[in-house]
Amino acid sequence: MRSIQYREALREALSEEMRKDPNIFLLGEEVAEYNGAYKVSQGMLDEFGAKRIIDTPIAELGFAGIGVGAAMNGLRPIVEFMTFNFSLVAIDQVINAAAKIYQMSGGQFNIPMVFRGPTGSAGQLGAQHSQAFENWYANCPGLKVVVPSNPYDAKGLLKSAILDNDPVIFMESEQMYGDKGEVPEEEYYLPIGKAVIKNEGTDVTIVSFGKIIKVVYQAAEQLAKDGISVEVIDLRTVRPIDYDTIIESVKKTNRLVIVEEAWPLASISSEITYMVQKNAFDYLDAPIRRVTTEDTPLGYAPTFVQAFLPSVDKVVKAVKSVMYR
Amino acid sequence: MPKFISFAVLRNNMVKTKFTKETYESWYEQMLLMRRFEEKSAQLYGQQKIKGFCHLYIGQEAVVAGTVSATRKDDRHITAYRDHAHAIALGIPSREVMAELFGKVTGCSKGKGGSMHMFSKEHNFFGGHGIVGGQIPLGAGIALADQYRGGDQVTICSFGDGAARQGALHETFNMAMLWKLPVIFIVENNGYAMGTSVERTTNVLDMSVIGAGYAMPSFVVDGMKPETVHEAIAEAVERARKGDGPTYLEIRTYRYRGHSMSDPAKYRTKEEVEDYKKKDPLEVVKTTMLKNKFADEKWFDEMETKIEAIINDSVEFAENSAWPEPEALWEDVYVQSDYPFIRE
């Protein structure tokens, strides 16, 4: 199978759907003439023209709301945030408009749109450019939140997100855009809300999502050398969460570690921990452990980056603790 | 009301268009319906039949009346939470608006919106919105969709003077002009952002100059007369339909009541309110109609009776309608019919 970059997979998803439906358009900073801040939309202005690939001023609140209004009136906008850190100045339109209008109008106006862009840390970018808000958006009913971790998932899930009739938050990563992975030539769609078991194992389940899952794969390899068989679940979607797949796995392995690039308080890992203790309490042979980022803003120096993020060592340590080894 | 120094074009207060007897009749009927509807709402709020926040339109009726008469049925309207009159004037049956105020399942938003969130896709009413200024980018987006499809519909995006201080307005004005969107921004300047007068929120007392920062055609309009509002809107609509982009209208009006039902409006004098009542849009239209012999006193008496019957019917309809089933809480959140909500 051919191998393409994460950004190319996203571009294929956008372009394939835009060719089929003239109501789909892309709106954001630098998406057109600059070919995308991270080159996701490279060449799309040439193919689709300025009417459908729209450069905006730096005004996230305004263009996010313009996207929601266009969705109310029958279009299917894709709004690109250069990063989700900047989505905070637009969050009123996401939470108070996109996530609410279908309900407030008694089901008259749905919002078929996608807000997409990179999330999380991406090196030494300092505190304001290194945040992960997956759990913030996942907290809000009315939204769906997708966090794909590889090119194959990125394409299949973005195509589903674009066709979805509800607003979808689609979170990528600056540090994944260059990642290569196998993506079939032919079209395919992946379901929103379904997790996938990436490697089967018997001793411990590790649940993760997004870019940080790469750390989990490395940890799993290392643990295999120590004779510990790890089952890795990629959530793919954090609203809704596929609890069934997690719980089934925990019933088999009896141990759970959750790895998440986000602050610990009220995170996706807290939520999963609640659900697993409620639904699989008797199956657990050890307390659930999690590896999150540290409970601080991220500082600039490389030592801070290393200390802050989940690492292979931290994951290995957490797994060994639930194995009592 | 503050004294304005106007930098923008103050539209001539003299009415140039010859309006027909039918237009006046329809204006009066609509405005009387809005007025009596809101008076009844206030009364029902006092009886706790209507709950939550409730913002009345009394005094501002000419703005909506003149706007609706100058637009087509397929033009789009969006506003803030002071939205009962917009809903009624756009043709949503007043019984459905009243039922929504009661929170009944027969309301125009199925009891999910309440006073602040009236919607009707059928009537191109894109809603009442509760975050001050939040509907301004939405209005531009609605217009963008029509422009994108090559339609000639125009969006009327209304907000209060308080919203003019939100960042959303400034970002939207900039993009709406940049893309020449077919949208008319109306600030219904009733002089008070909640309880804070315009003078206490800005050094720029003339709200119409806000448009100048974006080179947007901007006009000041007397909002106490449907004629002046109609003329200003008609001109702006023409500009938008031709593809010449947005217009910003500062429509000067006045609300007799407080910001919401819980506001006794102690921040202004009795004299100020009484002064405005002399310019009451219903009285002004009535005088014109009598003067032009479009109607006699009997016609006005009959109109009162007719509107009273509509209001009574609306209240009865609302009273007799059912509450939504609690299970409907999980409906209309997602289009996806089998969304797996977390439920204990």
Interface residues (C-beta under 8 A of the other chain):
Chain A: F25 K51 T56 P57 A59 L61 G62 F63 A64 G65 I66 G67 V68 G69 A70 A71 M72 N73 G74 L75 P77 D92 Q93 N96 A97 I101 Y102 Q103 M104 S105 G106 G107 Q108 F109 N110 P112 P141 G142 K144 D164 N165 D166 G193 P240
Chain B: R76 I78 G107 C108 S109 K110 G111 K112 G113 H117 F119 S120 K121 F126 G127 H129 G130 I131 G134 I136 P137 L138 G139 A140 G141 I142 A143 L144 A145 D146 Y148 R149 G167 A168 H170 E171 T172 N174 M175 L178 E331 D332 V333 Y334 V335 Q336 Y339 P340 F341
